[in-house]
Amino acid sequence: MSRFLSERFCELCAYVPGEQPKDMEYIKLNTNESPYPPAPELMKTIDEKLLGNLRLYSDPECKRLREAIARENKVNLENVFLGNGSDEVLSFIFMAFCDKGERVSYPDISYGFYSVYSELYGLSKNEVPLKDDFSIDPSDYMNLNSTVVIANPNAPTGLCLSLEDIEKIAKSNPDNIVAIDEAYVDFGGKSSIELTKKHDNLLVVQTFSKSRSLAGARLGFAIGNEKLIADLEKLRYSTNPFNVNSISLALGIAALEGREYYDKRIQDIIRTREGSAQEMKSMGFELTDSRGNFLFARHPKLGGERLYSELRSRGILVRHFKKPRIDDYVRITIGTERQMETMLYALKEMLSI
């Protein structure tokens, strides 16, 4: 470690992305990307005019895409904040609404960036244990007097809180931000966006990475009270007002126009998820009731590390988290029907079924 690194970052544990190996071609079921290409509309977006205009800075207001997101979600332009992926949006939320040393609360088993951002911004982490079945107990988040961040559906478990429970959490913490990370909401959850019109401390974060097949374009957004959005914009303009590039802005608009295509692909993924889950249960796997584009599973005869390594040796990547309580589990992104059939066949081989 460089001796010049600021002392406050010396103990920082950086986020570890899912592996992106280059040694061979894998069936990639480890990073919750969509197995399907973007909508055909996007193929017509990148033309000579757009490429020629790359000599110019992108629109710092991101106005056309924010307007499109606002129309899609029945809110006003002033209620939409755009970022370079939902990770950046979450980072701005942690930065904007938590003073150094303040407490931030989130599930102990959830998206790894919540812990990273807490450390990065010098916050006090309140990692709230999930219940034995990996569900979130909403009563654990009542009257906390702290910032609250909850992924809904949660990752890697795929389990959901009801809108009623989210509203109770927001109402019981009126002087603190409650951020709901809805990266996987399109695969079976219910969005809290409508609740942001009733509760000015509620922020909803979504992404174009999962259901809209644009993980590489890095587009995420938050919806909330216009004063909260103005606070986020103040910080964005103080760091990088050109944080979203022109190509991604154009792709985002086209993606919203391809709703019919994406709705069909979402249903394909849900159908494949449910079919794969039933197949795995018949092999003796235990699974959570995932509402994401992934399955969270374990088998009594195969530990998580072995599941991961043996699948990898067969050219199939899944995600294994070496953490207490979930070490025996793997998270399996839903691929195409053929990819999942290959994965299920490999599991049967490993179990000698």
C-alpha positions as CSV (number, residue, x, y, z in Angstrom):
1,M,0.0,0.0,0.0
2,S,1.3,3.4,-0.9
3,R,2.6,5.5,2.0
4,F,0.9,8.5,0.4
5,L,-2.6,7.0,0.8
6,S,-4.7,9.1,3.2
7,E,-4.8,7.5,6.6
8,R,-8.6,7.4,6.6
9,F,-8.6,5.0,3.7
10,C,-5.9,2.6,5.0
11,E,-8.3,0.1,6.5
12,L,-10.9,0.4,3.7
13,C,-12.1,-3.0,2.4
14,A,-12.9,-2.3,-1.3
15,Y,-15.9,-3.9,-3.0
16,V,-15.0,-7.1,-4.9
17,P,-16.9,-7.5,-8.2
18,G,-17.9,-10.8,-9.6
19,E,-15.0,-12.3,-11.5
20,Q,-14.6,-11.5,-15.2
21,P,-12.1,-14.2,-16.3
22,K,-10.3,-14.2,-19.6
23,D,-8.7,-17.7,-19.5
24,M,-11.6,-19.4,-21.4
25,E,-15.2,-18.8,-22.4
26,Y,-17.6,-19.5,-19.6
27,I,-21.4,-19.6,-19.2
28,K,-21.5,-16.5,-17.1
29,L,-24.1,-16.8,-14.3
30,N,-22.2,-14.9,-11.6
31,T,-22.9,-11.1,-12.0
32,N,-26.7,-10.9,-12.5
33,E,-26.3,-9.5,-16.0
34,S,-29.1,-10.1,-18.5
35,P,-28.6,-13.0,-20.8
36,Y,-30.4,-11.2,-23.6
37,P,-29.2,-8.3,-25.8
38,P,-30.7,-4.8,-25.5
39,A,-33.8,-3.9,-27.5
40,P,-33.5,-3.6,-31.3
41,E,-34.3,0.1,-31.0
42,L,-30.9,0.6,-29.4
43,M,-29.0,-0.7,-32.4
44,K,-30.2,2.4,-34.4
45,T,-29.2,4.9,-31.7
46,I,-25.5,5.1,-32.2
47,D,-25.2,6.9,-35.6
48,E,-22.6,9.1,-37.2
49,K,-24.2,12.3,-35.7
50,L,-23.9,10.9,-32.2
51,L,-20.4,9.7,-32.7
52,G,-19.4,13.0,-34.3
53,N,-20.8,14.9,-31.3
54,L,-18.6,13.0,-28.9
55,R,-16.1,15.9,-29.3
56,L,-18.6,17.8,-27.1
57,Y,-19.3,17.3,-23.4
58,S,-22.5,15.4,-22.5
59,D,-25.5,17.3,-21.3
60,P,-24.9,18.0,-17.6
61,E,-28.6,18.2,-16.9
62,C,-29.2,14.8,-18.6
63,K,-32.5,16.4,-19.4
64,R,-34.0,14.2,-22.1
65,L,-33.4,11.0,-20.3
66,R,-34.6,12.4,-17.0
67,E,-37.7,13.6,-18.7
68,A,-38.2,10.1,-20.2
69,I,-37.7,8.5,-16.7
70,A,-40.1,11.0,-15.2
71,R,-42.8,10.1,-17.8
72,E,-42.2,6.4,-17.3
73,N,-42.7,6.7,-13.5
74,K,-45.3,9.4,-13.4
75,V,-43.2,11.9,-11.5
76,N,-41.7,15.3,-12.4
77,L,-38.3,16.1,-13.9
78,E,-37.3,17.6,-10.5
79,N,-37.9,14.2,-8.9
80,V,-35.2,12.3,-11.0
81,F,-31.5,12.1,-10.3
82,L,-29.3,10.3,-12.8
83,G,-25.9,8.6,-12.2
84,N,-23.2,6.5,-13.7
85,G,-24.8,3.3,-12.7
86,S,-26.9,2.8,-9.5
87,D,-23.6,2.3,-7.6
88,E,-22.7,5.9,-8.1
89,V,-26.3,7.0,-7.2
90,L,-25.9,5.1,-3.9
91,S,-22.5,6.6,-3.3
92,F,-24.0,10.1,-3.7
93,I,-26.8,9.2,-1.2
94,F,-24.3,8.0,1.4
95,M,-22.2,11.2,0.8
96,A,-25.1,13.6,0.8
97,F,-27.2,12.5,3.8
98,C,-24.7,11.0,6.3
99,D,-22.3,13.1,8.4
100,K,-19.1,11.5,9.5
101,G,-19.6,9.2,12.4
102,E,-23.4,9.0,11.9
103,R,-25.1,5.6,11.9
104,V,-26.4,3.9,8.8
105,S,-28.5,0.8,9.0
106,Y,-28.8,-2.0,6.4
107,P,-29.1,-5.8,6.4
108,D,-26.1,-7.8,7.4
109,I,-26.5,-10.0,4.3
110,S,-27.1,-7.7,1.4
111,Y,-25.3,-5.8,-1.4
112,G,-21.6,-5.4,-0.5
113,F,-21.3,-1.8,-1.5
114,Y,-23.4,-0.6,1.5
115,S,-20.6,-1.6,3.9
116,V,-17.9,-0.2,1.6
117,Y,-19.6,3.2,1.3
118,S,-20.1,3.3,5.1
119,E,-16.4,2.9,5.6
120,L,-15.5,5.2,2.7
121,Y,-17.5,8.1,4.2
122,G,-16.5,7.4,7.8
123,L,-20.0,6.2,9.0
124,S,-21.0,4.0,11.9
125,K,-22.3,0.7,10.5
126,N,-25.4,-0.9,12.0
127,E,-25.6,-4.2,10.1
128,V,-29.0,-5.6,11.1
129,P,-29.2,-9.4,11.1
130,L,-31.6,-11.1,8.8
131,K,-34.0,-13.6,10.3
132,D,-33.1,-17.3,10.2
133,D,-35.0,-17.7,6.9
134,F,-33.0,-14.7,5.5
135,S,-36.0,-12.4,5.4
136,I,-35.9,-8.8,6.7
137,D,-37.9,-8.1,9.9
138,P,-39.4,-4.6,9.3
139,S,-39.6,-4.1,13.0
140,D,-35.8,-4.0,13.2
141,Y,-35.9,-0.8,11.2
142,M,-38.5,1.1,13.1
143,N,-37.5,4.3,14.9
144,L,-33.8,3.8,14.4
145,N,-32.9,7.4,14.0
146,S,-30.4,6.6,11.4
147,T,-30.1,6.4,7.6
148,V,-31.7,3.2,6.3
149,V,-30.7,1.4,3.1
150,I,-32.6,-1.7,2.0
151,A,-32.3,-3.6,-1.2
152,N,-35.8,-4.8,-2.3
153,P,-35.7,-7.5,-3.5
154,N,-32.6,-8.1,-1.4
155,A,-29.4,-9.5,-2.8
156,P,-28.2,-12.2,-2.7
157,T,-31.4,-13.7,-1.1
158,G,-34.0,-12.4,-3.6
159,L,-36.5,-11.9,-0.8
160,C,-38.9,-8.9,-0.7
161,L,-40.5,-6.6,1.8
162,S,-44.1,-5.4,1.2
163,L,-44.8,-1.8,0.3
164,E,-46.7,-1.6,3.6
165,D,-43.6,-2.5,5.5
166,I,-41.5,0.0,3.6
167,E,-44.0,2.7,4.3
168,K,-43.9,1.9,8.0
169,I,-40.1,2.1,8.0
170,A,-40.2,5.5,6.2
171,K,-42.9,6.9,8.6
172,S,-41.0,5.7,11.7
173,N,-37.8,7.4,10.7
174,P,-39.1,10.8,9.5
175,D,-35.8,12.7,10.2
176,N,-33.6,10.3,8.3
177,I,-33.3,9.1,4.7
178,V,-34.7,5.7,3.8
179,A,-33.2,4.5,0.5
180,I,-34.8,1.5,-1.2
181,D,-32.4,-0.1,-3.8
182,E,-34.7,-1.6,-6.5
183,A,-32.1,-3.1,-8.8
184,Y,-34.1,-6.3,-9.2
185,V,-37.6,-5.0,-8.8
186,D,-38.8,-5.8,-12.3
187,F,-38.4,-9.5,-11.8
188,G,-41.1,-9.9,-9.2
189,G,-41.0,-7.1,-6.6
190,K,-43.2,-4.0,-6.3
191,S,-41.7,-0.6,-6.6
192,S,-41.9,2.0,-3.8
193,I,-41.8,4.9,-6.3
194,E,-45.4,6.0,-5.6
195,L,-44.5,6.2,-1.9
196,T,-42.0,8.9,-2.6
197,K,-44.9,11.3,-3.3
198,K,-46.1,10.7,0.3
199,H,-42.8,10.6,2.2
200,D,-40.2,13.2,1.6
201,N,-37.5,11.1,3.3
202,L,-37.8,8.2,0.9
203,L,-35.5,7.7,-2.1
204,V,-35.9,4.9,-4.6
205,V,-32.9,3.7,-6.6
206,Q,-33.1,1.8,-9.9
207,T,-30.8,0.7,-12.7
208,F,-30.7,0.0,-16.4
209,S,-28.2,-2.8,-15.8
210,K,-30.5,-5.8,-15.1
211,S,-33.9,-5.8,-16.7
212,R,-32.9,-3.4,-19.5
213,S,-29.7,-5.2,-20.5
214,L,-27.4,-2.2,-20.2
215,A,-24.9,-3.2,-17.5
216,G,-22.0,-1.9,-19.7
217,A,-23.6,1.5,-20.3
218,R,-23.6,2.4,-16.6
219,L,-27.0,4.1,-16.0
220,G,-28.8,4.4,-12.7
221,F,-31.3,6.8,-11.2
222,A,-33.0,7.8,-8.0
223,I,-36.5,9.1,-7.6
224,G,-37.6,11.2,-4.6
225,N,-38.6,14.5,-3.2
226,E,-37.4,17.4,-5.3
227,K,-35.4,18.9,-2.3
228,L,-33.5,15.6,-1.9
229,I,-32.8,15.5,-5.6
230,A,-31.5,19.0,-5.5
231,D,-29.1,18.0,-2.7
232,L,-27.8,15.1,-4.8
233,E,-27.4,17.4,-7.8
234,K,-25.4,19.9,-5.7
235,L,-22.9,17.1,-4.9
236,R,-22.9,15.8,-8.5
237,Y,-22.1,19.3,-9.8
238,S,-19.4,19.5,-7.2
239,T,-17.7,16.4,-8.3
240,N,-18.5,15.6,-12.0
241,P,-21.4,17.3,-13.8
242,F,-20.6,15.2,-16.9
243,N,-20.9,11.9,-15.1
244,V,-23.1,10.2,-17.7
245,N,-21.7,10.1,-21.2
246,S,-23.7,11.0,-24.4
247,I,-23.9,7.5,-25.7
248,S,-25.3,6.1,-22.5
249,L,-27.9,9.0,-22.4
250,A,-29.0,8.1,-25.9
251,L,-29.2,4.4,-25.1
252,G,-31.2,5.0,-22.0
253,I,-33.9,6.9,-23.9
254,A,-34.0,4.2,-26.5
255,A,-34.3,1.5,-23.8
256,L,-37.4,3.2,-22.4
257,E,-38.9,3.2,-25.8
258,G,-38.4,-0.6,-26.1
259,R,-40.7,-1.5,-23.2
260,E,-42.6,-4.2,-25.1
261,Y,-39.3,-6.0,-25.8
262,Y,-38.0,-5.8,-22.3
263,D,-41.3,-6.9,-20.8
264,K,-41.1,-10.0,-22.8
265,R,-37.5,-10.7,-21.8
266,I,-38.4,-10.1,-18.2
267,Q,-41.1,-12.8,-18.4
268,D,-38.7,-15.1,-20.1
269,I,-36.3,-14.7,-17.2
270,I,-39.0,-15.2,-14.6
271,R,-40.2,-18.4,-16.4
272,T,-36.7,-19.8,-16.6
273,R,-36.1,-18.9,-13.0
274,E,-39.2,-20.8,-11.8
275,G,-38.5,-23.8,-14.0
276,S,-34.9,-24.0,-12.9
277,A,-35.9,-23.6,-9.2
278,Q,-38.2,-26.6,-9.5
279,E,-35.6,-28.7,-11.2
280,M,-33.1,-27.9,-8.4
281,K,-35.6,-28.6,-5.7
282,S,-36.1,-32.1,-7.2
283,M,-32.3,-32.6,-6.8
284,G,-32.5,-31.8,-3.1
285,F,-31.5,-28.1,-3.3
286,E,-32.8,-25.6,-0.8
287,L,-33.7,-22.3,-2.3
288,T,-35.0,-18.9,-1.1
289,D,-38.1,-17.6,-2.9
290,S,-36.1,-15.3,-5.1
291,R,-37.8,-12.4,-6.8
292,G,-34.6,-11.3,-8.6
293,N,-33.0,-12.5,-11.8
294,F,-31.0,-15.1,-9.8
295,L,-31.4,-18.1,-7.5
296,F,-29.9,-18.5,-4.0
297,A,-29.3,-22.1,-3.3
298,R,-27.5,-24.7,-1.3
299,H,-27.4,-28.5,-1.2
300,P,-26.9,-30.7,1.9
301,K,-24.3,-32.8,0.1
302,L,-22.3,-30.1,-1.5
303,G,-20.8,-27.0,0.2
304,G,-20.9,-23.6,-1.5
305,E,-17.2,-23.6,-2.2
306,R,-17.4,-27.0,-3.9
307,L,-20.5,-26.1,-5.9
308,Y,-18.7,-23.0,-7.1
309,S,-15.4,-24.7,-8.0
310,E,-16.9,-27.8,-9.6
311,L,-19.2,-25.7,-11.8
312,R,-16.3,-23.4,-12.7
313,S,-14.2,-26.4,-13.8
314,R,-17.1,-27.3,-16.1
315,G,-17.1,-23.8,-17.6
316,I,-20.0,-22.4,-15.6
317,L,-19.5,-19.3,-13.4
318,V,-21.7,-18.7,-10.3
319,R,-21.1,-16.5,-7.3
320,H,-20.0,-17.8,-3.9
321,F,-19.7,-15.5,-0.9
322,K,-17.3,-16.6,1.8
323,K,-19.3,-15.1,4.6
324,P,-20.9,-16.5,7.8
325,R,-24.4,-17.9,7.4
326,I,-24.2,-18.0,3.6
327,D,-21.0,-19.9,3.0
328,D,-22.9,-23.0,1.9
329,Y,-24.9,-21.1,-0.7
330,V,-24.2,-20.0,-4.3
331,R,-26.0,-17.3,-6.2
332,I,-26.9,-18.3,-9.7
333,T,-27.8,-15.7,-12.3
334,I,-30.7,-16.7,-14.6
335,G,-29.3,-17.3,-18.1
336,T,-31.0,-18.4,-21.3
337,E,-33.0,-21.6,-21.3
338,R,-30.1,-23.4,-22.9
339,Q,-27.5,-22.0,-20.4
340,M,-29.7,-23.1,-17.5
341,E,-30.2,-26.5,-19.0
342,T,-26.4,-26.9,-19.2
343,M,-26.0,-25.8,-15.6
344,L,-28.7,-28.1,-14.4
345,Y,-27.1,-31.0,-16.3
346,A,-23.8,-30.2,-14.6
347,L,-25.5,-30.2,-11.2
348,K,-27.0,-33.6,-11.9
349,E,-23.5,-34.9,-12.9
350,M,-22.0,-33.6,-9.7
351,L,-24.8,-35.3,-7.6
352,S,-24.6,-38.4,-9.8
353,I,-28.4,-38.2,-10.4
